[in-house]
């Protein structure tokens, strides 16, 4: 990512770039909201990508069984009109009648059963297994009932059903398969996909038959166009010249500049996303061998000035994180968790104790916020760790990480907007593909925390696990991410802390 060119010259340069991009189709006059981001999901099937852009598309194209109000945190009926616990591992739901998929097929209990049984089948190759592996199976009961059998007690089940578990159309999915579904997905949500263009984006239009009474409300804007624009200055230029209506991940400097721009609104808010460094603690590649030593991992933590990064690069209300989760999630706490305040002298001392008095060479992998990764590299070099940046697209970085090839990865995680610590810790520490520490004791603690039906015991066990993770420095949390949005003044848009822009709730002024 290029650094933003400050001042009038930067704005004029950005406008010049935008002038070459072609005719704009965005805006109120065309009833077309064009939004742009820097990354593209590898697959628009919600279960087969874990990129935030894919999560956003999913929330507009598909419906969930349960709705969680982002302002109150309370649950409400969505595709399920009611639900009840039969026992700690059995959950019954009644499926709403009168809902249709975008192709006109009715949504029934059969579609729900198909979806849940499909995603727990290993052959489905779900990307984030933590989101669904608490489900054992589902069966139909009566005409409109669904019984979910859990793999074990899982108190956060309702939260997950309100988040990363959308419902697929059984007949259509079986007909076209995953590859066909990725090219032309069909859901029951407020918008339907009309085109998926790899490398460029996704086009959606309002579902005029969206079911009445949905807690999402009826969509107002006629068409949504998601555009992939990797370069930050180009996104800014397109906004300023009317090529797009909405952008985010606006840098601190850009946000400051845009506040004085005419016809542009800038909105900042903290999100659930946390940036962190993850270490290959098992040393599965030559460059990762030093990170088998806890003292080296701790040295990296002491070497990073998180406060300076937050104040000078991040801004926007970001908070420094000390635990491997987002602090406002249920079960997340930093009470009793070791703190690694900036102390380069301590970092050098630990490196010397570990047998690296002159440091060593390594690699840091990243996929976004290049300037953050470069700042981390600068801090590491200052204490003798000669780190070199491998900056990749997300899927490539993720695959390298899962193959054990990355010594340090600069990761971010938004927990699929699930307000439970399991959505963070379960991904990175429970032995699945993204776990690079494979600590059996941590895994056992987290399994107990995830499944305990005793709230106090659950909180206590999460605290024990988080303390152990920090003591062993398997993962070094940096800070929460702010979302700096910039959009045309014609658009009425409200941001939420769960990092889910709800365009279905937006409208033109």
Secondary structure by P-SEA (a helix, b strand, c coil): cccccccaaaaaaaaaaaaacccccccccccbbbbbbccccccccccccccaaaaaaaaacccccbbbcccccbbbbccccccccccccbbbbbbbccccccccccccaaaaaaaaaaaaccccccccccccccccccccccccbbbbbbcccccaaaaaaaccbbbbbaaaaaaccaaaaaacccccccccccccccccbbbbccccccccccccccccccbbbbbbbccaaaaaaaaaaccccccccccaaaaaaacccccbbbbbbbccbbbbbbbccccccccccccccaaaaaaaaaacaaaaaaacccccbbbbbccccccccccccccccccccccaaaaaaaaaaaccccbbbbbbbbccaaaaaaaaaaaaaaaccccccccccaaaaaaaaaacccccccccccccccccaaaaaaaccccccccccccaaaaaaaaaaaccccaaaaaaaaaaaaaaaaaaccccccbbbbbbccccccccccccccccccccccccc
